[in-house]
Amino acid sequence: MYNKDFTLEFSRDRKSMSVHLTPKGVANFHYPAGGPTGPTPGQRMFVKGAPEGVLDRCSFVRCNGKKFPMNAALKAEISKHVAAYGTGRDTLRCLALATSDNPPNKDTMDLEESTKFVKYEVSIPLST
C-alpha cells in the first residue's frame, strides 16, 4: 500500500486537486544532496477534478491496465460521454481521475506556491 505524502489542494484555476503517494517501505527515501532529481521509486500522484481541466493535461489514457496515447479524436469521444452524463433527467457531475506513475520528486516541488501545482500535473494518463 501507500503512504500519503501531501495534497496539492483544489484550486479554481486548475479545477483539480492531487494526492502524492509513496509506497510503504520507501516513505523516507530521499536522494542524497546533488543526486538524481527524478521520481522516488514507486511514487504515484492521483489527480482528480473537472474533466475539462484534467483532460487538457493528459497525454495518455489508461484503459484495462494499458496506456494509449491521447489524441484529439479520443479526447472528443471522452468529452462527448462526459457531456451526456451531465445532461438529461439523471444529471451527474463527472470527475476525471488521472494518475502519474512518475511524478516529480517531492524534494524538487515548491509546495508553498499553488500557482506552480499545474506544472506537476502534466503528461498524465487519464484512468477510465
ZIJOQUI-V552261 format. One record per backbone hydrogen bond with DSSP energy under -0.5 kcal/mol. NH is the residue of the N-H (numbers start at 1). CO is the residue of the C=O. Records with the same first field share a line. If there is no record, write none. Layout:
BEGIN
NH: CO + CO
END
This chain:
BEGIN
3: 22
5: 3 + 20
6: 20
8: 18
9: 7
11: 16
15: 11
16: 11
17: 48
18: 8
19: 46
20: 6
21: 44
22: 3
24: 1
26: 23
29: 26
35: 32
43: 40
44: 21
45: 100
46: 19
47: 98
48: 17
49: 96
50: 15
53: 50
54: 50
55: 51
56: 52
57: 54
58: 55
59: 124
60: 124
61: 68
62: 126
63: 61 + 66
66: 63
68: 61
70: 59
75: 71
76: 72
77: 73
78: 74
79: 75
80: 76
81: 77
82: 78
83: 79
84: 80
85: 81
86: 82
87: 84
91: 88 + 89
92: 85
94: 92
96: 49
98: 47
99: 125
100: 45
101: 99
103: 100
105: 37
108: 105
109: 106
111: 109
113: 110
114: 112
116: 113
117: 114
119: 116
120: 116 + 117
121: 117 + 118
123: 57
124: 57
125: 99
126: 60
127: 97
128: 62
END
